[in-house]
Amino acid sequence: MKTNKRLLATLGFALLLGSGPLIAQEQPHVFRGARIIPMAGQPIENGVLVVQHGKITAVGTADKVRVPKGAVEFDMTGKVLMPGLVDTHSHLGEGSGGDASAALHPDVRIIDGINPISDTFKRALAGGITTVNVMPGSGHLMSGQTVYLKMREGNTISDLAFCEDVTNGICGGMKMANGTNPMKAAPFPGTRAKSAAMVRQLLLDAQQYDGKVKAAKGKADKMPERKPQLEPLVEVLNGQRIVHFHTHRYDDILTALRLQKEFGFKLVLHHVSEAWKAADEIAKAGVSASIITLDSPGGKTEAVEISNTNGAALERAGVLTAFHTDDGITDSRLFIRGAALGVRAGMSPEKALEALTIAGAKMLELDSRVGSLEEGKDADFIVLNGEPFSVYTRVEQTWVEGQKRFDFSNPEDKAFATGGYNAYDGELHYHTH
């Protein structure tokens, strides 16, 4: 009996040692001395951030924040600490959307085509991105359902997704597009007018389908045959699913706004290359705009008049504005630089910082959890070695829900931050998910 007790005691001690990291995760973490940019108030000099159980429990000045006993301390003197960045439009994860069989694929889900352990997600972490809207492509009028992902550690889409049920839940928005991308040979539209007509008809079909479902009042024998293509569009029409609309030219922007007015769906305009022409119309419609900035414009004819003054024009008009990467159009590692180019072209630094964080969170309707450093929100934040828009500044650390997910001082992480695309094709053999 004594031997058994001694054995149990030994095993218990070994298990306690083995669970050290798990116990450490339960301890409060305190980050002291940084200049904190909370996005929910003025910057805090010599600030203190306290996180525990993946949430922010306190943020403020050293004289006002009570630090719990037994906290793990991090000296952040000389650093800048701000919320994790929100990328409203990306193509990370090696996913794909609809195929050439039709121009409208609202039933296609990008989550069914993403590789959740793809090393491309390391680009997001190296760039300070902690929340990302992953899209199917824009070669269709509707290329499918997007997914909102958190850059936490995981091996499945369920591990990364914001939604609790990736099988039946609403896990993202609906990707739509107009302009030249979806204009091809039949069954695709050949003109801009036909593009709008095809979208309109499918939304009308969804309205009729929704009417039949509601008329059945839950009675199985009265229910219409299930239409997987129309069900997500009913969610769009009911305001449960946000439309993320790829558009460039002034006339295409106005077409997107007309469709929104006709059907009343929630709309975020994406790219909006000629936003500087349409800022007042966008503001009047009360919709938001997710824009991209380029340091070497060119390529697509319909985007020839893109301007880095778009951010400033939208700010003056009072439009909720975010930046995005469209990765790989712009590398996720350079996300902050995109906003800096917007500042260079006239956008205020304050609104540019919002456009990297809280504005994008609002567009995805995730602002109750991410986008600012406030008590009760997810402990997603980044550590910079200087002011955000300095060319000498880099992301040193990225934390997601209180867990360090990127550290520039770690050689493997640094390879993803500074290496070429071989860092993501497996040749470096750094699979750290």
C-alpha positions as CSV (number, residue, x, y, z in Angstrom):
1,M,0.0,0.0,0.0
2,K,2.8,2.4,0.9
3,T,4.4,1.6,-2.5
4,N,1.2,2.5,-4.3
5,K,0.9,5.8,-2.4
6,R,4.6,6.6,-3.2
7,L,4.0,5.8,-6.9
8,L,0.9,7.9,-7.1
9,A,2.7,10.8,-5.4
10,T,5.5,10.5,-7.9
11,L,3.1,10.4,-10.9
12,G,1.2,13.4,-9.6
13,F,4.4,15.4,-9.2
14,A,5.5,14.4,-12.8
15,L,2.1,15.4,-14.1
16,L,2.3,18.8,-12.3
17,L,5.7,19.4,-13.9
18,G,4.5,18.4,-17.3
19,S,1.5,20.7,-17.1
20,G,3.7,23.8,-16.4
21,P,2.9,25.6,-19.6
22,L,-0.8,25.1,-19.1
23,I,-0.6,26.5,-15.6
24,A,1.4,29.4,-16.8
25,Q,-1.3,30.2,-19.3
26,E,-3.7,30.6,-16.4
27,Q,-1.5,33.2,-14.8
28,P,-2.1,36.8,-15.4
29,H,0.4,38.5,-17.8
30,V,1.4,42.1,-17.2
31,F,3.0,44.2,-19.9
32,R,4.6,47.4,-18.5
33,G,6.3,50.5,-19.8
34,A,5.1,50.6,-23.4
35,R,3.4,53.5,-25.2
36,I,0.0,51.9,-25.5
37,I,-2.3,52.9,-28.4
38,P,-5.6,51.4,-27.3
39,M,-7.9,52.8,-30.1
40,A,-10.5,53.4,-27.4
41,G,-9.0,56.6,-26.2
42,Q,-5.8,58.6,-26.2
43,P,-2.4,56.9,-26.3
44,I,-1.1,55.9,-22.8
45,E,2.5,56.8,-22.0
46,N,4.3,54.3,-19.7
47,G,1.1,52.1,-19.9
48,V,0.2,48.8,-18.3
49,L,-1.8,46.0,-20.0
50,V,-3.0,43.0,-18.0
51,V,-4.3,39.8,-19.7
52,Q,-5.6,36.5,-18.3
53,H,-7.5,33.6,-19.8
54,G,-7.2,35.1,-23.2
55,K,-8.9,38.4,-22.3
56,I,-7.8,41.9,-21.4
57,T,-8.5,42.5,-17.7
58,A,-7.1,46.0,-17.4
59,V,-5.3,48.7,-19.4
60,G,-4.2,52.1,-18.3
61,T,-1.5,54.1,-16.5
62,A,0.7,52.5,-13.9
63,D,-0.9,54.4,-11.1
64,K,-4.4,53.3,-11.9
65,V,-4.0,49.6,-13.0
66,R,-4.1,47.1,-10.2
67,V,-1.7,44.2,-10.9
68,P,-2.7,40.8,-9.7
69,K,-0.4,38.8,-7.4
70,G,1.7,36.2,-9.1
71,A,1.5,37.9,-12.5
72,V,4.1,37.2,-15.1
73,E,5.8,40.5,-15.9
74,F,7.0,41.7,-19.3
75,D,9.1,44.9,-19.6
76,M,8.0,46.7,-22.7
77,T,9.9,49.9,-22.1
78,G,10.6,51.8,-25.3
79,K,8.1,49.7,-27.3
80,V,4.7,50.6,-28.8
81,L,1.8,48.3,-28.0
82,M,-1.4,48.4,-30.0
83,P,-4.4,46.1,-30.9
84,G,-3.8,43.2,-33.3
85,L,-4.5,44.3,-36.9
86,V,-7.8,43.3,-38.7
87,D,-7.4,42.5,-42.4
88,T,-10.8,42.7,-44.0
89,H,-9.8,41.0,-47.3
90,S,-7.3,38.3,-47.8
91,H,-6.7,35.1,-49.7
92,L,-4.4,33.3,-47.3
93,G,-4.8,29.6,-46.7
94,E,-4.4,28.4,-50.3
95,G,-8.2,28.3,-50.8
96,S,-10.4,28.6,-53.8
97,G,-14.1,29.5,-54.6
98,G,-16.5,28.8,-57.4
99,D,-15.5,27.2,-60.7
100,A,-16.3,27.9,-64.3
101,S,-19.7,26.1,-64.3
102,A,-21.6,29.3,-63.3
103,A,-21.1,33.0,-62.6
104,L,-22.9,32.8,-59.2
105,H,-21.8,30.4,-56.5
106,P,-23.3,31.6,-53.2
107,D,-23.4,28.0,-51.9
108,V,-19.6,27.6,-52.2
109,R,-17.8,28.0,-48.8
110,I,-14.2,29.0,-48.7
111,I,-13.8,27.0,-45.5
112,D,-14.1,23.9,-47.6
113,G,-11.1,24.9,-49.6
114,I,-8.7,26.3,-47.0
115,N,-5.7,24.5,-45.7
116,P,-5.9,25.4,-42.0
117,I,-2.2,24.5,-41.4
118,S,-0.9,26.5,-44.4
119,D,2.3,28.3,-43.6
120,T,0.9,31.3,-45.5
121,F,-0.9,32.3,-42.2
122,K,2.6,33.1,-40.8
123,R,2.6,36.1,-43.1
124,A,-0.4,37.5,-41.3
125,L,1.3,37.0,-37.9
126,A,4.6,38.5,-39.1
127,G,2.6,41.5,-40.2
128,G,0.8,41.9,-36.9
129,I,-2.6,40.6,-38.3
130,T,-4.6,38.7,-35.7
131,T,-8.1,38.7,-37.4
132,V,-8.6,38.1,-41.1
133,N,-11.5,37.8,-43.5
134,V,-10.5,35.1,-46.0
135,M,-12.2,35.4,-49.4
136,P,-12.9,33.2,-52.3
137,G,-11.7,34.8,-55.6
138,S,-13.4,37.6,-57.5
139,G,-13.7,36.0,-60.9
140,H,-17.4,35.5,-60.3
141,L,-20.4,37.7,-59.6
142,M,-20.7,35.6,-56.4
143,S,-17.7,33.5,-55.7
144,G,-18.9,32.2,-52.4
145,Q,-18.9,32.6,-48.6
146,T,-16.0,34.1,-46.8
147,V,-14.7,33.1,-43.3
148,Y,-13.6,35.3,-40.4
149,L,-10.5,33.7,-38.8
150,K,-8.5,34.4,-35.7
151,M,-4.8,33.7,-36.0
152,R,-4.8,31.4,-32.9
153,E,-2.9,28.1,-32.9
154,G,-4.9,25.3,-34.4
155,N,-5.1,22.5,-36.9
156,T,-8.6,22.8,-38.2
157,I,-10.9,25.5,-39.4
158,S,-12.9,25.1,-36.2
159,D,-9.8,26.0,-34.3
160,L,-9.4,29.2,-36.2
161,A,-13.0,30.4,-37.0
162,F,-14.9,32.9,-35.0
163,C,-18.1,31.0,-35.4
164,E,-18.8,28.0,-33.1
165,D,-20.3,25.8,-35.8
166,V,-18.5,25.6,-39.1
167,T,-20.9,23.0,-40.4
168,N,-24.1,24.9,-40.1
169,G,-23.2,28.3,-38.7
170,I,-22.7,31.7,-40.4
171,C,-18.9,32.0,-40.3
172,G,-18.3,34.9,-42.6
173,G,-19.8,37.1,-45.3
174,M,-20.7,36.7,-49.0
175,K,-18.1,37.7,-51.7
176,M,-19.6,39.5,-54.6
177,A,-17.9,41.3,-57.5
178,N,-18.5,43.4,-60.6
179,G,-16.4,45.0,-63.3
180,T,-14.1,43.0,-65.6
181,N,-13.2,40.1,-63.4
182,P,-16.5,38.2,-63.9
183,M,-17.1,39.4,-67.5
184,K,-16.3,36.3,-69.6
185,A,-17.8,34.0,-72.1
186,A,-21.2,32.3,-71.2
187,P,-22.3,31.2,-68.7
188,F,-20.7,34.4,-67.4
189,P,-22.0,37.8,-68.3
190,G,-20.6,39.6,-71.2
191,T,-21.5,43.1,-70.1
192,R,-21.8,45.2,-67.0
193,A,-25.6,45.5,-67.3
194,K,-26.0,41.7,-67.7
195,S,-23.8,41.3,-64.6
196,A,-26.2,43.4,-62.5
197,A,-29.3,41.6,-64.0
198,M,-28.0,38.2,-63.1
199,V,-27.3,39.2,-59.5
200,R,-30.7,40.8,-59.3
201,Q,-32.5,37.7,-60.5
202,L,-30.8,35.4,-58.0
203,L,-31.6,37.8,-55.1
204,L,-35.3,37.8,-56.3
205,D,-35.2,34.0,-56.3
206,A,-33.9,34.1,-52.8
207,Q,-36.7,36.4,-51.7
208,Q,-39.3,34.1,-53.2
209,Y,-37.7,31.1,-51.5
210,D,-37.7,32.9,-48.2
211,G,-41.3,33.7,-48.6
212,K,-42.2,30.0,-49.1
213,V,-40.2,29.0,-46.0
214,K,-41.9,31.6,-43.9
215,A,-45.3,30.6,-45.2
216,A,-44.7,27.0,-44.2
217,K,-44.4,28.1,-40.6
218,G,-42.2,25.2,-39.7
219,K,-44.5,22.5,-41.0
220,A,-42.4,19.8,-42.8
221,D,-45.0,19.0,-45.4
222,K,-45.4,22.6,-46.4
223,M,-41.7,23.4,-46.6
224,P,-40.2,23.9,-50.1
225,E,-37.4,21.8,-51.4
226,R,-34.1,22.9,-49.8
227,K,-32.0,25.2,-52.0
228,P,-28.4,25.4,-50.8
229,Q,-27.7,28.1,-53.4
230,L,-30.4,30.3,-52.0
231,E,-30.1,29.7,-48.3
232,P,-27.0,31.9,-47.8
233,L,-28.7,34.7,-49.9
234,V,-31.7,34.6,-47.6
235,E,-29.2,35.2,-44.8
236,V,-27.8,38.1,-46.9
237,L,-31.3,39.6,-47.3
238,N,-32.1,39.2,-43.6
239,G,-29.0,41.0,-42.6
240,Q,-27.3,37.9,-41.1
241,R,-24.5,37.8,-43.6
242,I,-22.5,40.8,-44.8
243,V,-21.8,41.3,-48.5
244,H,-18.2,42.0,-49.3
245,F,-18.3,43.6,-52.8
246,H,-15.2,43.7,-55.0
247,T,-15.5,46.9,-57.2
248,H,-13.1,49.4,-58.8
249,R,-14.6,51.9,-61.3
250,Y,-16.8,54.8,-60.4
251,D,-19.7,53.4,-62.4
252,D,-19.3,49.9,-60.9
253,I,-19.3,51.4,-57.4
254,L,-22.6,53.1,-58.1
255,T,-24.0,49.8,-59.4
256,A,-23.1,48.1,-56.2
257,L,-24.8,50.9,-54.2
258,R,-28.0,50.6,-56.3
259,L,-28.2,46.9,-55.7
260,Q,-27.7,47.5,-51.9
261,K,-30.5,50.1,-51.9
262,E,-32.8,47.8,-53.9
263,F,-32.4,44.8,-51.6
264,G,-31.3,46.4,-48.3
265,F,-28.3,44.1,-47.6
266,K,-25.4,45.0,-45.4
267,L,-22.6,46.1,-47.7
268,V,-18.8,46.6,-47.5
269,L,-17.2,47.9,-50.7
270,H,-13.8,46.4,-51.3
271,H,-10.9,47.9,-53.3
272,V,-13.0,50.9,-54.5
273,S,-10.1,52.1,-56.7
274,E,-12.0,55.2,-57.7
275,A,-13.3,56.0,-54.2
276,W,-11.8,59.5,-54.6
277,K,-14.5,60.1,-57.3
278,A,-17.4,58.4,-55.3
279,A,-16.7,59.3,-51.7
280,D,-19.8,61.5,-51.3
281,E,-22.1,58.9,-52.9
282,I,-20.6,56.2,-50.6
283,A,-21.2,58.4,-47.6
284,K,-24.8,59.2,-48.6
285,A,-25.5,55.4,-48.9
286,G,-24.2,54.9,-45.4
287,V,-22.0,52.0,-46.3
288,S,-18.3,51.3,-45.5
289,A,-15.3,50.9,-47.7
290,S,-12.3,48.6,-47.4
291,I,-9.4,49.9,-49.5
292,I,-6.0,48.9,-50.6
293,T,-3.0,51.1,-51.2
294,L,-0.3,50.2,-53.8
295,D,3.2,51.5,-54.1
296,S,3.5,50.4,-57.7
297,P,0.0,50.6,-59.4
298,G,-0.5,48.9,-62.7
299,G,-1.9,45.8,-64.3
300,K,-5.7,45.9,-64.3
301,T,-7.2,48.5,-66.6
302,E,-10.2,49.2,-64.5
303,A,-7.9,50.1,-61.6
304,V,-5.7,52.4,-63.6
305,E,-7.1,55.5,-61.7
306,I,-6.5,54.0,-58.2
307,S,-5.1,56.6,-55.9
308,N,-3.6,56.5,-52.5
309,T,-5.7,59.6,-51.7
310,N,-8.7,57.3,-51.4
311,G,-8.3,57.1,-47.6
312,A,-8.2,60.9,-47.2
313,A,-11.2,61.4,-49.5
314,L,-13.3,58.8,-47.6
315,E,-12.2,60.3,-44.3
316,R,-13.3,63.8,-45.4
317,A,-16.7,62.3,-46.5
318,G,-17.2,60.6,-43.1
319,V,-17.1,57.0,-44.5
320,L,-16.1,54.2,-42.2
321,T,-12.8,53.1,-43.9
322,A,-10.5,50.1,-43.4
323,F,-7.4,48.9,-45.2
324,H,-6.8,45.4,-46.5
325,T,-4.0,43.4,-48.1
326,D,-5.8,41.3,-50.7
327,D,-2.8,39.0,-50.0
328,G,-1.1,38.1,-52.2
329,I,-1.7,41.4,-54.1
330,T,-0.1,43.1,-51.1
331,D,2.0,41.0,-48.7
332,S,0.4,40.7,-45.3
333,R,3.8,41.4,-43.8
334,L,3.5,44.9,-45.2
335,F,0.0,45.7,-44.0
336,I,1.0,48.7,-41.8
337,R,2.9,50.2,-44.7
338,G,-0.3,50.3,-46.7
339,A,-1.9,52.6,-44.1
340,A,1.3,54.7,-44.0
341,L,1.0,55.3,-47.7
342,G,-2.5,56.5,-47.0
343,V,-1.2,59.0,-44.4
344,R,1.5,60.2,-46.9
345,A,-1.4,60.9,-49.3
346,G,-3.4,63.0,-46.8
347,M,-5.2,60.6,-44.4
348,S,-4.8,61.5,-40.8
349,P,-2.6,59.2,-38.7
350,E,-5.5,58.7,-36.2
351,K,-7.9,57.5,-38.9
352,A,-5.3,55.4,-40.6
353,L,-4.6,53.5,-37.3
354,E,-8.4,53.0,-36.9
355,A,-8.4,51.7,-40.5
356,L,-6.0,48.9,-39.4
357,T,-7.9,48.0,-36.3
358,I,-11.3,49.0,-35.0
359,A,-12.8,50.1,-38.4
360,G,-12.2,46.7,-39.9
361,A,-13.6,45.0,-36.8
362,K,-16.8,47.0,-37.2
363,M,-17.1,46.0,-40.8
364,L,-16.9,42.3,-39.8
365,E,-19.2,43.0,-36.8
366,L,-16.5,41.7,-34.5
367,D,-15.8,44.9,-32.7
368,S,-17.2,43.6,-29.4
369,R,-14.2,41.2,-29.3
370,V,-11.3,42.8,-31.3
371,G,-10.0,46.0,-32.8
372,S,-9.2,47.9,-29.6
373,L,-7.5,47.3,-26.2
374,E,-10.4,47.4,-23.7
375,E,-11.3,45.4,-20.6
376,G,-13.2,42.3,-21.6
377,K,-12.0,42.1,-25.2
378,D,-9.8,39.4,-26.6
379,A,-6.1,39.8,-25.7
380,D,-5.0,40.4,-29.3
381,F,-2.2,42.9,-29.6
382,I,1.2,43.6,-31.2
383,V,4.5,44.9,-30.0
384,L,6.3,47.4,-32.2
385,N,9.9,48.7,-31.8
386,G,8.8,52.2,-32.7
387,E,6.0,54.4,-34.0
388,P,3.6,52.5,-36.3
389,F,4.2,54.5,-39.5
390,S,8.0,54.9,-39.3
391,V,9.9,53.1,-42.0
392,Y,12.3,51.9,-39.3
393,T,9.5,50.1,-37.3
394,R,8.8,46.4,-37.4
395,V,6.5,44.0,-35.7
396,E,8.4,42.4,-32.9
397,Q,5.7,40.3,-31.3
398,T,2.1,39.2,-32.2
399,W,-0.1,37.9,-29.4
400,V,-3.5,36.2,-30.0
401,E,-5.8,35.7,-27.0
402,G,-2.9,36.0,-24.6
403,Q,-0.7,33.6,-26.5
404,K,2.5,34.7,-28.2
405,R,2.1,33.6,-31.9
406,F,5.0,35.5,-33.5
407,D,8.4,36.6,-32.1
408,F,10.9,38.3,-34.3
409,S,13.7,37.2,-32.0
410,N,12.8,33.5,-32.7
411,P,14.9,32.5,-35.8
412,E,12.1,30.4,-37.3
413,D,9.6,33.3,-36.9
414,K,12.2,35.8,-38.3
415,A,12.6,33.6,-41.4
416,F,8.9,34.1,-42.1
417,A,9.1,37.8,-41.5
418,T,12.1,38.5,-43.7
419,G,12.5,35.6,-46.1
420,G,11.1,35.2,-49.6
421,Y,8.2,33.0,-50.6
422,N,10.3,29.9,-50.1
423,A,9.5,30.5,-46.4
424,Y,5.9,29.5,-47.3
425,D,6.3,26.7,-49.8
426,G,7.7,24.2,-47.4
427,E,11.4,24.4,-48.5
428,L,12.4,25.9,-45.1
429,H,10.4,23.2,-43.3
430,Y,9.1,25.5,-40.6
431,H,5.6,24.2,-39.9
432,T,4.9,25.8,-36.5
433,H,1.2,25.6,-36.2
